[in-house]
């Protein structure tokens, strides 16, 4: 049975099984990253995530099949300097290939939204990669297209 759960990084990293599962999913997600974005090696700095978690700026929604992690949605939240309102924004989203097209994305978005509300966010912004259409997920949930993000590597300039 699929369930959604927010697991803090302290708990995740302390549990060897969960930590291995999460690292395996991170590696799978990285393999799927568009080749144009692979300008650096995957080198997750969990200490930064832990710091952001400690000050309430980060959370992760996990999708679990029993105790197996099958997907995650990492979210940042911060106060806008323009409005002073809290906004939750996607860091990354990933679902194992064998679990896709089963509604897990919608489930994680709903859980992320609930947590954003708990954190007193007034806005939530969700991003997805261009190689998969997600209009059906976000439109049905009341989201609208707000902006387009373009990326360019400038590290070697």
Secondary structure, 3 states (H helix, E strand, C coil): CEEEEECCHHHHHHCHHHHHHHHHHHHHHHHHCCHHHCCCCCCCCHHHHHHHHHCCCEEEEEEEECCEEEEEEEEEEEECCCCCCEEEEEEEEEECHHHCCCCHHHHHHHHHHHHHHHCCEEEEECCCCCCCCCHHHHHHCCCCCCCCCCCCCCCCC
